[in-house]
Amino acid sequence: MSDVLKPARLWPRDVVRVGAVGLRTRPLRAFLSALGIGIGIAAMVAVVGISSSSRAELDGQLDALGTNLLTVAPGVRLTGEEAQLPLTAEAMVGRIAPVRAESAVGKVDDASVYRSNKIPVVETNGIVTYAARTNLLETIGATVRSGKWIDAATGKYPATVLGSTAADRLGITRAGPDAQVLIGNKWFTVLGILEPAALAPELDSAALMGWPAADTTLSFDGHPTTIYTRSDDAQVEAVRSVLGATANPESPNEVEVSRPSDALAAKQAAGQAFTGLLLGLGAVALLVGGVGVANIMVISVLERRAEIGLRRSLGATRGQIRTQFLTESLLLSALGGVGGALLGSAVTTAYASYQNWLTVIPVWALVGGVAATLVIGALAGLYPAIRASRLSPTEALATP
């Protein structure tokens, strides 16, 4: 009895070499097919990377500025009118035991700011005038860009410090004795210009002056409109719960207490929602790329029937044919996945460098992106591989 010949075994290296035949013989087609998957992966990696870099930058800002800043502001009365904080509100808030620092600003009514007396009265540029305490900058974590901040001496005279946006609107780039603005029909020397205040953005479009100067020069009523407090991190929520009743014991419901860092967190949440939308678009691009790979593999099977018939006649099994075309699909997808991951990383790095951010690309995004392409490649190549394996040698060789 004659021995039954067993089909030759293909080692993993041989499987890869055989599967790469279609890619080597048709490089342009392989590149264009992989490009669809590559674009989808690049989009997803870039979106995740840029979002993570932005989040890391925001976390760094919060760590530097501190998340224990609370603000107290007047709310609205039951009649619909704007409420007013009592004159004693600052002192009362400062007596709360866990409060480590407290400062305030008070809005000065009927004190518009102009670059000169030739500007029409209606063109106020949206600049608000505030009386400010001398310890305001330390409390809110703001810094001076040009000049200096108000102190006990300069706070008695007509001198002002402009927020970053206010200075831009007035066309003032440097503080100094020669820089003056008109506030409420009184000329004020620009003592300083602030950097943007991340936790107190309302001050960016403001002209700030000393409390005594606002009183004597502009008839300021002395009522604070915003009180800023710093507390121990562990006591923030406890302080927040008593701030309203402490600032205005008679009408605590007319007081609004907020946490500026919550606004930044809300901004981050909005950015995450937008990120989810972009990830969805990237997933659609990835799906389209997978359909493109499936289409190319079906065409490849039709074009290579003669090759399939020859291999079958030489002893290749149906399983080996399936493995060959499935491997080709996986290699094609892996090529697009790796290329897309590299492209997405490059885009993230370039954008983060442009924004002066720390580049953060989660490892899971890279690994998950490439893994997703392999799954899509396996699904896309499964039908063409099965179809190729079902071709009999005579049918394949007989195909013109």
C-alpha positions as CSV (number, residue, x, y, z in Angstrom):
1,M,0.0,0.0,0.0
2,S,1.5,3.4,-1.1
3,D,2.0,6.1,1.5
4,V,-0.4,9.1,1.4
5,L,1.5,12.3,0.7
6,K,0.8,15.0,3.3
7,P,0.7,18.6,2.2
8,A,3.7,20.7,3.1
9,R,3.5,22.7,6.3
10,L,3.8,26.4,6.1
11,W,5.8,28.1,8.9
12,P,4.8,31.5,10.1
13,R,7.6,33.1,8.1
14,D,6.5,31.4,5.0
15,V,2.9,32.5,5.6
16,V,4.0,36.1,5.8
17,R,6.1,35.8,2.6
18,V,3.4,34.2,0.6
19,G,0.8,36.7,2.0
20,A,3.0,39.6,0.9
21,V,3.2,38.5,-2.7
22,G,0.1,40.5,-3.6
23,L,1.5,43.7,-1.9
24,R,4.9,43.4,-3.6
25,T,3.5,42.9,-7.1
26,R,0.9,45.7,-6.8
27,P,2.5,48.3,-4.6
28,L,0.4,51.3,-5.8
29,R,-2.9,49.5,-5.2
30,A,-1.6,48.3,-1.8
31,F,-0.7,51.9,-0.9
32,L,-4.0,53.4,-1.9
33,S,-5.9,50.6,-0.1
34,A,-3.9,51.1,3.1
35,L,-4.3,54.9,2.8
36,G,-8.0,54.7,3.6
37,I,-7.4,52.8,6.9
38,G,-4.3,55.0,7.6
39,I,-6.4,58.2,7.4
40,G,-9.0,56.8,9.8
41,I,-6.4,55.7,12.3
42,A,-4.4,59.0,12.0
43,A,-7.6,61.0,12.7
44,M,-8.4,58.9,15.7
45,V,-4.9,59.0,17.2
46,A,-4.6,62.8,16.5
47,V,-7.9,63.5,18.1
48,V,-7.1,61.5,21.2
49,G,-3.5,62.9,21.4
50,I,-4.5,66.5,21.0
51,S,-7.4,66.1,23.5
52,S,-5.0,64.4,26.0
53,S,-2.4,67.1,25.5
54,S,-5.0,69.8,26.0
55,R,-6.2,68.1,29.1
56,A,-2.7,67.8,30.5
57,E,-2.2,71.5,29.8
58,L,-5.4,72.4,31.6
59,D,-4.5,70.2,34.6
60,G,-1.1,71.9,34.8
61,Q,-2.8,75.3,34.8
62,L,-5.2,74.2,37.6
63,D,-2.3,72.8,39.6
64,A,-0.4,76.0,39.2
65,L,-3.3,78.3,39.9
66,G,-5.0,76.2,42.5
67,T,-8.6,74.9,42.5
68,N,-9.4,76.3,46.0
69,L,-10.5,79.7,44.8
70,L,-14.1,80.6,45.6
71,T,-16.0,83.7,44.6
72,V,-18.9,85.5,46.2
73,A,-21.1,87.8,44.1
74,P,-24.5,89.4,44.5
75,G,-27.4,87.5,43.0
76,V,-30.9,88.6,42.1
77,R,-33.7,89.7,44.5
78,L,-37.1,88.1,44.4
79,T,-38.3,91.3,42.6
80,G,-35.9,90.7,39.8
81,E,-33.5,93.4,40.7
82,E,-29.8,92.9,41.1
83,A,-28.9,92.4,44.8
84,Q,-26.0,94.1,46.6
85,L,-23.4,92.7,49.0
86,P,-23.3,94.4,52.4
87,L,-20.4,96.7,53.2
88,T,-19.4,94.2,56.0
89,A,-19.3,91.2,53.6
90,E,-15.5,91.2,53.2
91,A,-14.8,91.4,56.9
92,M,-17.3,88.7,57.6
93,V,-16.0,86.3,55.0
94,G,-12.4,86.9,56.3
95,R,-13.5,85.6,59.7
96,I,-14.3,82.1,58.3
97,A,-11.6,79.9,59.9
98,P,-10.4,77.9,56.9
99,V,-10.2,81.0,54.6
100,R,-6.4,81.7,54.1
101,A,-6.8,84.7,51.8
102,E,-9.5,87.1,50.9
103,S,-9.8,90.0,48.5
104,A,-12.4,91.9,46.6
105,V,-13.3,94.2,43.7
106,G,-16.1,96.7,43.5
107,K,-17.7,97.9,40.3
108,V,-17.6,101.7,39.9
109,D,-20.8,102.9,38.2
110,D,-20.9,105.6,35.5
111,A,-17.1,105.4,35.0
112,S,-16.5,104.5,31.4
113,V,-12.9,104.2,30.1
114,Y,-11.6,106.1,27.0
115,R,-8.2,106.6,25.4
116,S,-8.9,110.3,24.9
117,N,-11.6,112.9,25.3
118,K,-12.3,112.9,21.6
119,I,-13.9,109.5,21.5
120,P,-17.7,109.4,21.4
121,V,-19.3,108.6,24.7
122,V,-21.1,105.5,23.3
123,E,-17.9,103.8,22.3
124,T,-16.9,102.3,25.7
125,N,-15.3,99.1,24.2
126,G,-17.0,97.2,27.0
127,I,-14.4,98.1,29.6
128,V,-15.6,98.0,33.2
129,T,-14.1,100.0,36.0
130,Y,-13.4,98.3,39.4
131,A,-12.0,99.4,42.7
132,A,-9.6,96.7,43.8
133,R,-7.9,95.6,47.0
134,T,-4.1,95.6,47.1
135,N,-3.9,91.8,47.7
136,L,-6.0,90.9,44.7
137,L,-3.3,89.5,42.5
138,E,-2.0,87.1,45.1
139,T,-5.5,85.9,45.8
140,I,-6.5,85.1,42.2
141,G,-3.1,84.1,41.0
142,A,-2.7,86.8,38.3
143,T,0.5,88.4,37.2
144,V,1.6,91.8,35.8
145,R,2.8,91.9,32.2
146,S,4.0,95.5,32.2
147,G,4.5,98.1,35.0
148,K,3.4,97.2,38.5
149,W,0.4,96.5,40.7
150,I,-1.5,98.9,43.0
151,D,0.0,99.2,46.5
152,A,-1.0,101.2,49.6
153,A,0.6,104.4,48.3
154,T,-0.5,104.4,44.6
155,G,-4.0,103.2,45.6
156,K,-4.7,106.7,46.9
157,Y,-4.0,108.4,43.6
158,P,-5.5,108.4,40.1
159,A,-3.6,105.4,38.8
160,T,-5.0,102.4,37.1
161,V,-4.0,98.9,36.1
162,L,-5.6,97.5,32.9
163,G,-6.6,94.0,32.2
164,S,-5.0,92.4,29.1
165,T,-8.1,92.7,26.9
166,A,-8.8,96.3,28.1
167,A,-5.2,97.3,27.2
168,D,-5.5,95.8,23.8
169,R,-8.8,97.6,23.1
170,L,-7.3,100.9,24.2
171,G,-4.2,100.4,22.2
172,I,-1.8,100.6,25.2
173,T,1.1,98.2,25.0
174,R,3.3,99.5,27.9
175,A,2.6,101.0,31.3
176,G,4.3,104.3,32.3
177,P,3.8,107.9,33.2
178,D,3.1,108.9,29.6
179,A,0.2,106.4,29.2
180,Q,-3.0,107.8,30.5
181,V,-6.7,107.0,30.1
182,L,-9.8,108.9,30.8
183,I,-12.1,107.3,33.5
184,G,-15.2,109.2,34.5
185,N,-13.9,112.5,33.2
186,K,-10.7,112.1,35.3
187,W,-7.3,111.3,33.8
188,F,-5.6,108.2,35.3
189,T,-2.0,107.1,34.7
190,V,-1.6,103.5,33.5
191,L,0.4,102.0,36.4
192,G,0.4,98.4,35.0
193,I,-1.0,95.9,32.5
194,L,-2.0,92.4,33.6
195,E,-1.5,89.0,31.9
196,P,-4.8,87.2,31.2
197,A,-6.4,86.0,34.5
198,A,-7.4,82.4,34.0
199,L,-9.5,82.2,37.2
200,A,-10.9,85.7,37.0
201,P,-11.6,86.4,33.3
202,E,-13.9,89.3,34.1
203,L,-10.8,91.3,35.0
204,D,-9.3,91.0,31.6
205,S,-11.6,93.7,30.2
206,A,-11.4,95.9,33.3
207,A,-9.6,99.0,34.5
208,L,-8.6,98.5,38.2
209,M,-7.8,101.2,40.7
210,G,-7.2,101.5,44.4
211,W,-10.2,101.5,46.7
212,P,-9.4,104.9,48.2
213,A,-8.9,106.5,44.8
214,A,-12.2,105.2,43.6
215,D,-13.9,106.6,46.7
216,T,-12.3,110.1,46.4
217,T,-12.1,110.5,42.7
218,L,-15.2,108.7,41.3
219,S,-17.6,108.6,44.3
220,F,-17.4,104.8,44.7
221,D,-20.1,103.6,47.1
222,G,-17.8,101.0,48.7
223,H,-19.9,97.9,48.1
224,P,-17.9,94.9,46.9
225,T,-19.3,93.2,43.8
226,T,-17.0,90.1,43.9
227,I,-15.2,88.6,46.8
228,Y,-12.4,86.1,46.2
229,T,-11.3,83.6,48.8
230,R,-8.6,81.0,49.1
231,S,-9.2,78.0,51.5
232,D,-7.5,74.8,52.4
233,D,-8.1,72.2,49.8
234,A,-9.8,69.9,52.2
235,Q,-12.1,72.7,53.4
236,V,-13.3,74.1,50.1
237,E,-16.7,72.5,50.1
238,A,-17.2,73.3,53.8
239,V,-16.3,77.0,53.2
240,R,-18.5,77.1,50.1
241,S,-21.5,75.9,52.1
242,V,-21.3,78.8,54.5
243,L,-20.1,81.7,52.3
244,G,-23.5,82.9,51.2
245,A,-24.9,83.1,54.7
246,T,-21.7,84.7,56.0
247,A,-21.5,87.3,53.3
248,N,-25.1,88.3,53.6
249,P,-26.7,86.9,56.8
250,E,-30.0,88.7,56.3
251,S,-30.5,87.5,52.7
252,P,-28.2,84.5,51.9
253,N,-30.5,83.6,48.9
254,E,-29.3,86.8,47.2
255,V,-25.7,85.7,47.1
256,E,-24.1,83.6,44.4
257,V,-21.1,81.4,45.3
258,S,-19.0,79.9,42.5
259,R,-15.8,78.1,41.9
260,P,-13.9,79.4,38.9
261,S,-12.1,76.1,38.2
262,D,-15.6,74.6,37.6
263,A,-15.9,76.8,34.6
264,L,-12.6,75.5,33.3
265,A,-13.8,71.9,33.9
266,A,-17.0,72.7,32.0
267,K,-14.9,73.9,29.1
268,Q,-12.9,70.7,29.2
269,A,-16.1,68.7,29.2
270,A,-17.3,70.6,26.2
271,G,-14.0,69.8,24.5
272,Q,-14.5,66.1,25.4
273,A,-17.9,66.1,23.7
274,F,-16.4,67.6,20.6
275,T,-13.6,65.0,20.8
276,G,-16.2,62.2,20.8
277,L,-17.7,63.6,17.6
278,L,-14.3,63.6,15.9
279,L,-13.6,60.1,17.1
280,G,-16.9,59.1,15.5
281,L,-15.8,60.6,12.2
282,G,-12.5,58.8,12.5
283,A,-14.3,55.5,13.1
284,V,-16.4,56.2,9.9
285,A,-13.2,56.8,7.9
286,L,-11.8,53.5,9.4
287,L,-14.9,51.6,8.4
288,V,-14.7,53.1,4.8
289,G,-11.1,52.0,4.7
290,G,-12.1,48.5,5.7
291,V,-14.7,48.3,3.0
292,G,-12.0,49.4,0.6
293,V,-9.7,46.6,1.7
294,A,-12.5,44.1,1.3
295,N,-13.1,45.3,-2.2
296,I,-9.5,45.2,-3.2
297,M,-9.2,41.6,-1.8
298,V,-12.2,40.4,-3.8
299,I,-10.7,41.9,-6.9
300,S,-7.4,40.3,-6.1
301,V,-9.0,36.9,-5.8
302,L,-10.7,37.3,-9.2
303,E,-7.4,38.5,-10.8
304,R,-5.3,35.7,-9.3
305,R,-7.4,32.6,-10.1
306,A,-4.7,31.2,-12.2
307,E,-2.2,31.5,-9.3
308,I,-4.8,29.9,-6.9
309,G,-5.3,27.0,-9.3
310,L,-1.6,26.5,-9.8
311,R,-1.0,26.4,-6.1
312,R,-3.9,24.0,-5.5
313,S,-2.6,21.7,-8.3
314,L,0.8,21.7,-6.6
315,G,-0.7,20.5,-3.3
316,A,-1.8,23.6,-1.4
317,T,-4.8,22.9,0.7
318,R,-7.9,25.1,1.1
319,G,-6.7,26.1,4.5
320,Q,-3.4,27.3,3.1
321,I,-5.2,29.4,0.4
322,R,-7.4,30.9,3.1
323,T,-4.4,31.7,5.2
324,Q,-2.6,33.3,2.3
325,F,-5.3,35.8,1.4
326,L,-6.3,36.4,5.1
327,T,-2.6,37.2,5.8
328,E,-2.5,39.5,2.8
329,S,-5.5,41.4,4.1
330,L,-4.0,41.6,7.6
331,L,-0.7,42.9,6.2
332,L,-2.5,45.5,4.1
333,S,-4.5,46.7,7.1
334,A,-1.4,46.6,9.4
335,L,0.4,48.8,6.9
336,G,-2.4,51.3,7.1
337,G,-2.7,51.1,10.8
338,V,1.0,51.6,11.6
339,G,1.3,54.4,9.0
340,G,-1.9,56.0,10.4
341,A,-0.6,55.8,14.0
342,L,2.7,57.4,13.0
343,L,0.9,60.1,11.0
344,G,-1.5,60.8,13.9
345,S,1.4,61.0,16.4
346,A,3.2,63.5,14.1
347,V,0.1,65.7,13.8
348,T,-0.3,65.6,17.6
349,T,3.3,66.5,18.2
350,A,3.2,69.3,15.7
351,Y,0.0,70.8,17.1
352,A,1.1,70.5,20.7
353,S,4.5,72.2,19.9
354,Y,2.6,75.0,18.1
355,Q,0.5,75.5,21.2
356,N,3.4,75.1,23.6
357,W,1.8,72.1,25.2
358,L,3.3,69.0,26.5
359,T,2.8,66.2,23.9
360,V,0.7,63.4,25.4
361,I,-0.3,60.4,23.3
362,P,-1.9,57.6,25.3
363,V,-0.3,54.2,24.6
364,W,-3.8,52.7,24.5
365,A,-4.7,54.9,21.5
366,L,-1.7,53.7,19.5
367,V,-2.1,50.0,20.4
368,G,-5.9,50.2,20.1
369,G,-5.6,51.8,16.7
370,V,-3.4,49.2,15.3
371,A,-5.4,46.4,16.9
372,A,-8.6,47.9,15.4
373,T,-7.0,47.8,11.9
374,L,-6.1,44.1,12.4
375,V,-9.7,43.3,13.4
376,I,-11.0,45.2,10.4
377,G,-8.4,43.6,8.1
378,A,-9.5,40.1,9.4
379,L,-13.2,40.8,8.8
380,A,-12.5,42.5,5.4
381,G,-10.3,39.6,4.2
382,L,-12.4,36.7,5.6
383,Y,-14.9,36.5,2.7
384,P,-12.3,36.8,-0.1
385,A,-10.1,34.2,1.6
386,I,-13.0,31.8,1.9
387,R,-14.0,32.4,-1.7
388,A,-10.4,31.8,-2.9
389,S,-10.2,28.6,-0.9
390,R,-13.4,27.2,-2.5
391,L,-12.0,27.4,-6.1
392,S,-11.1,24.0,-7.4
393,P,-7.8,23.7,-9.3
394,T,-9.5,22.9,-12.6
395,E,-12.0,25.8,-12.3
396,A,-9.2,28.2,-11.4
397,L,-6.9,27.1,-14.2
398,A,-9.7,27.1,-16.7
399,T,-10.4,30.8,-16.1
400,P,-9.1,32.9,-19.0
